[in-house]
Amino acid sequence: MTHTPLRLLTLATLLAGLWTCACAGTLKIGVVPGAYGDSVATAAKEAKKQGIDVQVVEFTDWTTPNVALDHGDIDANYFQHQPFLSNAIAKQGFKLKKVATGILSNIGLYSLKHKSIAEIPVGGKVAIANDPVNQGRGLLLLQKAGLLKLRPGVGYLGTLKDITDNPKKLQFVEVEGPQLSRITGDVDLAQGYPHFIVASKAFDASSGLVYSGVEDAQFAVSFVARSDKPENPDLKKFIEIYRQSAEVRHVIHKAFNNDDRLYVLAWLNEK
């Protein structure tokens, strides 16, 4: 099992690199850093003992994992929830399919400059995810905090254009989701993902001023495969190992700051 960080400059170079190592391992699973990457890497060690050789391929963005999977350069990825996947399929025509539910993460609003939402100043800068669905989740959270109002009914598909009331005249900085924790100190308020915050060691992931909650199961991150290969028996066995492993659960808990408020194991709530 190899844990390979990929930080290549171009998509073409990335895919060429993945193709070159296509012979390595029975399964190649794409992840992002933090809870998802660490837990899959832990399950991979246990899977090896059961005859499944897994290569964990780490990406640092939310675009390339689906491109690589659609091209067949990896066998599955584990970083996105169903609304994100559905939007990617609609926009890019990917032939991908959710195969199993994983972790449901809370998201929060964080500040290293202010101790409450009320302290956010007029004209303050707010960092928010730049992809359609996760930006919508962030805007809903800002609305929940009373900082803005969105066009009625827009839900998690809302964008900055759907803001109908911005009384504090907040300025928005759009950032790739995994990088939000790194710029939190440069803005007044930032949308944040606890496991990315823990991975970055930037600040306390349990210090959010407000959280979204972990009740909406559609936002659980899932294992995704190509729609023409959803029944890979090795992948099915690996997911079972992942779900049953006590060590995987320990790693997930640690990746979420040992804070039960920040996540749930969504598969335990499936009927």
N, C-alpha and C positions, 0 to 999 in steps of 0.2 A: 504494500500500500504506500502510495506516494502522496504527500500533501503539497501541491504545487501552486504557489501564488502566481497569478498571471497579471502582469501590469505592462502589457505590450502596447506599442504606440498606435497601431492601426488594426482594424478588424481583420483585414486580409492576412496580416502577419499572425494574428492570434489564431485564426482558423487553420492556417498552414501549420502552425506549431502543434495544434491539437491533432491534426491529421497525421503528422509525423509520429506521434506517440500512440496512435490508435490501437497498436498491438498490445499495449500495456494494460493488463487487468481485465477481468470479466465484466466489471461494471465501471463506468466513468460517470460520476455524479457532480454536477456543477453547483456551487454554493457561493454565498457571500460571507465575509468575516463575521465573527461573533457567534451567537447561539447556534445558528444553522450550520455553519462550517465546523465548529468545534464538536457539536453533537454527532454530525455525520462521520467525522473523523474517528470519534470514539466508537461508534457502531461498526465502522470499517475494521477496527482491530478485532472486535468480537466476531465479525463475519468471516474474517480470514481463518479463524479457528474452525469454522464450519464449512470451509471449502469455497468461500466466495472471495475473490481477490478484487478489491475496490480501489479505484484511483479517485481521490477527492481533488477536484479542480476548482480553485478559488478565483472568483471574479471580484472586481471592485466597483462594478456598476450594475444597473438593473436592466440593461439592454442586451448586452452580449450573451448572457446565459440562455436566453430564448433563441437567439440567432444560432448559437452553437448547437443547441438541441435540435432545432428545425433542420439544420444541415446534417444531422446525424453524427456529429463529432463527439457528443457525449450521449449517454443513455437516459439520463434523467437530470432534472435540476430541482433544487429545494431552496426557494428564496421568495416566492410570490404567493399572494392570495388569489382567490377566484376572480374578484372584480378586476384586478390588475391583469390576470391572464386573459380574461374575456376581452378587455380593451386591446391588449396586444394582438390577439387573434383578429379582431375586427379591423385594426389599423394596418397590420402587416401580413395578414393572411396565413399566419403560422398554422401548421397542422399539429397542434399540441393538445394534450388532455390531462386533466387532474386525475391522479390514480390513488392518492391517499392523503388524508388530513394530518397535519403536524401540529405546530405550536401556534397558539393565538396570542399575539403580543399586544400589550397596551401601548398607546402612544401618548406623549405628553407635551406640554408647553413648558420650556425651561428658560431661565434667565440667570446669568451670572452677575447682573448689574442691579436687579430689583428683587425685592422679597415678596411681592404680591402683584397680582394682575392690575390692581388699582394704581400701582406706581409706574406702570408703563406710560411714558410721556407722549404728549402730542407730537406727531411727526416721528415717533420712534420707528426703528428698523426691525422688521420681523423676517426671519429666515424660514422658508417654507419649501417643501418638496417640489421639484419641477416637473414630475410626471403627472398625467391627468388624474388618476384615481387617488394617489396618495396626497396630492395637493388638495383634492376635494375633502379628504379626511381631515387634513390640517385646517382647512377653512371651517369645516363643521365644528372643530374643537375651538377655534377662535370665536365662532358664533356662540358656542356653549359658554365661553368665558365672558361674553358680553361685549367683545371688542368690535364686532361688526355684524352686519346682517346680510344674508344671501337671498338671491331670488327664490321665492317659494317653490318647493318641489324639486330643486336642482340636486339635492342629496350629495353623495360622494363624487358625482361627476362635475361638481362645481369647479370653476376656475376663477382667477382674479377678475375676469370680466363679469362674473355673476355677483360681485359685491354690490349691494344696493345702498348700504349705509356704512360709512367708515368715519365715525365721529371724531376719532383721535388722529385722523389723516395719517394712518400708518403707512410706511413705505415698505414694500415687499422685496426681498432678495430671494430669488429662486435658485435652489441648490439641489444637486443630485442627492437623493435620500441618504445613502451611506456616509456622505460627507457633512451632514448637518451638524453633527456633534463637534466637528472641528472648527466651526465658525461661530459657535454659540457665544463665545466671549466677545465677538466683534459686533454683536447686534444686541438689541434690547430684549428680544424674545425669539425663541426658536422652537419650531416643531422638532420633536426628538423621539428617537427609537431607543428604548432602554438598553437593548443588547449591543447596539452600535456604540452607545455611550460607554458601557462597561469595557468593550473591546478597545476603544480609543484611550481609556484611562484619563479622559479630559476633566470629568467632574462626577459628582454623585448622581447616579441614574435614578435614585429614589427621591430626588429633590424637585420633582416637577411641581409647578404651581397649580396645574389642573391636568387630569387624565381623561382619556376617551372612555375608558371602561373596557371590560373583556367579555361582553355579553353577545356581541355580534359575530357568530361563528363564520360568516362568509369571509371575514378578514383573517382567518387562520391560514398560515403559510402551509403549502401542500407540496407533496412530491408530484412532479409533472413529467410526463413522457410524451413521445411522439404518438399521435392518435392512431397510427398504423401499427404500433408496437406497445400497446398498453398492458399486455399480459406476460411480460418478461418474467419467467419464473424466478430468476436470480434476484430481480428487483423486488418482487413480491416477498421473497424470503428475507431480503435485507430489511425491508420496511418492518416486517414482523420482529426481527432482531432489534431494530431501532426502538420500536414501541415497547418491547418487553424488558429492555436492558435497564437495570438499576443504575449502572454507571452513566448511561446516557442521560437519565433523569437528573443525576447529580450534576453533571456538566451543564445541563440546561439551567438548573436552579442557580448555579454559580454565575452563569453568563447573564442572568437577569438579576444580578446583585443580591442573590439570596433573598429576594423579596417576592413573596407570593402574590402581591398586588399587581405585579408587572406582567404576568403571563398566566396562561393555563395550557394544559396538555389537552388540546381540543378533541383528540380522538377518544378520550375517556368519556366524553359527553355524547358520543354518537350512539344512536339507537339502531 
